[in-house]
């Protein structure tokens, strides 16, 4: 949705191999690239094997039984950027957490960090599985006593969705159907669904409220809206507790520096502007390419609503706390304030202290001038308000993690067990 050349990945569960994003790689790439992929896959498999030996990974009977006073949450895509931050918050708040991820875009290193922080039996387990495998998902539900599901797993690049629409409909819409069927079969009644403002498309009026008509304009937004529609239709004939959170442009990272955003290098080109800014500051790319300077805004660049990941996961936890049977809650999660791309770039320059070359280009087809939220409903009903609203401070926190983790969570070769 952004008028810049990059974004960072969000978690998803897709195909059955840890590096399935490579399945769609360009065959014209240099031969040594495939060798690197094979080596990475081997070491990732080794990591998974070692993780399975660690305390709390699987097999603890606590995960298979309901326990009074303990809420067991399944976090799909919990090895990814937003999902891992959500898992951290849930664990801090004494929830029992099961992460399911196929690591196609998530990071095993994030799971390892969480396990080191919460090693006690019965707190956290990681299950390597693909949500597209209905048999595997059903088995996971049969073997675990879930009280609620937080469904983050999704591919999440607007540009990529236009190039590979079937991947998006399969990964987002079809996989959500698999989750709903498993919840129905095993009596799990609470769902917190991670949706997006992309379902609104190009609204005629700002700010966006929950009543703004949904007319998504790309496969990503369409797939998410289809998933929402399935959830809502199913909830009408059940006593489910459903919360749908439509959030805006996510930035930031864990203030204590334990987790951050670490996309696969081959996915950066699809990217979010924050990722591109950091890459430019690190010298990974020569500079930023900002597309569109003639929009009807104060400085001519697009305006977007940037929500810090810490605030975002707080909204998810508050939604879980307020979820109740036979009720559906739909909420926008944003700051209610739009920031222009030029403002964002200047804040990034100050946060990183780097000289970032910026090249201004013509508009990118499909981008629109303003997108920002009206968060009054979630303020009123869930008592949630964004706290991390200083754009430069959020970028500074994320930059500290990026600067100290230039190789993300590190390759399996350097991870310590």
Rosetta blueprint (number, residue, H / E / L):
1 X L
2 X L
3 X L
4 X E
5 X L
6 X L
7 X E
8 X L
9 X L
10 X L
11 X L
12 X L
13 X L
14 X L
15 X L
16 X L
17 X L
18 X L
19 X L
20 X H
21 X H
22 X H
23 X H
24 X H
25 X L
26 X L
27 X L
28 X L
29 X L
30 X L
31 X H
32 X H
33 X H
34 X H
35 X H
36 X H
37 X H
38 X H
39 X H
40 X H
41 X H
42 X H
43 X H
44 X H
45 X H
46 X H
47 X H
48 X H
49 X H
50 X H
51 X H
52 X H
53 X H
54 X L
55 X L
56 X L
57 X L
58 X L
59 X L
60 X L
61 X H
62 X H
63 X H
64 X H
65 X L
66 X L
67 X E
68 X L
69 X L
70 X E
71 X L
72 X E
73 X E
74 X E
75 X E
76 X E
77 X L
78 X L
79 X L
80 X L
81 X H
82 X H
83 X H
84 X H
85 X H
86 X H
87 X H
88 X H
89 X H
90 X H
91 X H
92 X H
93 X L
94 X L
95 X L
96 X E
97 X E
98 X E
99 X E
100 X E
101 X E
102 X L
103 X L
104 X L
105 X L
106 X L
107 X L
108 X H
109 X H
110 X H
111 X H
112 X H
113 X H
114 X H
115 X H
116 X H
117 X H
118 X L
119 X L
120 X L
121 X L
122 X L
123 X L
124 X E
125 X E
126 X E
127 X E
128 X E
129 X L
130 X L
131 X L
132 X L
133 X L
134 X H
135 X H
136 X H
137 X H
138 X H
139 X H
140 X H
141 X H
142 X H
143 X H
144 X L
145 X L
146 X L
147 X L
148 X E
149 X E
150 X E
151 X E
152 X L
153 X L
154 X L
155 X L
156 X L
157 X L
158 X H
159 X H
160 X H
161 X H
162 X H
163 X H
164 X L
165 X H
166 X H
167 X H
168 X H
169 X H
170 X H
171 X H
172 X H
173 X H
174 X H
175 X H
176 X H
177 X H
178 X H
179 X H
180 X H
181 X H
182 X H
183 X H
184 X H
185 X H
186 X H
187 X L
188 X L
189 X L
190 X E
191 X E
192 X E
193 X E
194 X E
195 X E
196 X E
197 X H
198 X H
199 X H
200 X H
201 X E
202 X L
203 X L
204 X L
205 X L
206 X L
207 X L
208 X E
209 X L
210 X L
211 X L
212 X L
213 X L
214 X L
215 X E
216 X L
217 X L
218 X L
219 X H
220 X H
221 X H
222 X H
223 X H
224 X H
225 X H
226 X H
227 X H
228 X H
229 X H
230 X H
231 X H
232 X H
233 X H
234 X H
235 X H
236 X H
237 X L
238 X L
239 X L
240 X L
241 X E
242 X E
243 X E
244 X E
245 X E
246 X E
247 X E
248 X L
249 X E
250 X E
251 X E
252 X L
253 X L
254 X L
255 X L
256 X L
257 X L
258 X L
259 X L
260 X L
261 X L
262 X L
263 X L
264 X L
265 X H
266 X H
267 X H
268 X H
269 X H
270 X H
271 X E
272 X L
273 X H
274 X H
275 X H
276 X H
277 X H
278 X H
279 X H
280 X H
281 X H
282 X H
283 X L
284 X L
285 X L
286 X L
287 X L
288 X E
289 X E
290 X E
291 X E
292 X L
293 X L
294 X L
295 X L
296 X L
297 X L
298 X L
299 X L
300 X L
301 X L
302 X L
303 X E
304 X E
305 X L
306 X E
307 X E
308 X E
309 X H
310 X H
311 X H
312 X H
313 X H
314 X H
315 X H
316 X H
317 X H
318 X H
319 X H
320 X H
321 X H
322 X H
323 X L
324 X L
325 X L
326 X L
327 X E
328 X E
329 X E
330 X E
331 X E
332 X E
333 X E
334 X L
335 X L
336 X L
337 X L
338 X L
339 X E
340 X E
341 X H
342 X H
343 X H
344 X H
345 X H
346 X H
347 X H
348 X H
349 X H
350 X H
351 X H
352 X H
353 X L
354 X L
355 X L
356 X L
357 X L
358 X E
359 X E
360 X E
361 X E
362 X L
363 X L
364 X L
365 X L
366 X L
367 X L
368 X L
369 X L
370 X E
371 X E
372 X L
373 X E
374 X L
375 X L
376 X H
377 X H
378 X H
379 X H
380 X H
381 X H
382 X H
383 X L
384 X L
385 X L
386 X L
387 X L
388 X L
389 X L
390 X L
391 X H
392 X H
393 X H
394 X H
395 X H
396 X H
397 X H
398 X H
399 X H
400 X H
401 X H
402 X H
403 X H
404 X H
405 X L
406 X L
407 X L
408 X L
409 X L
410 X L
411 X L
412 X L
413 X L
414 X L
415 X L
416 X L
417 X L
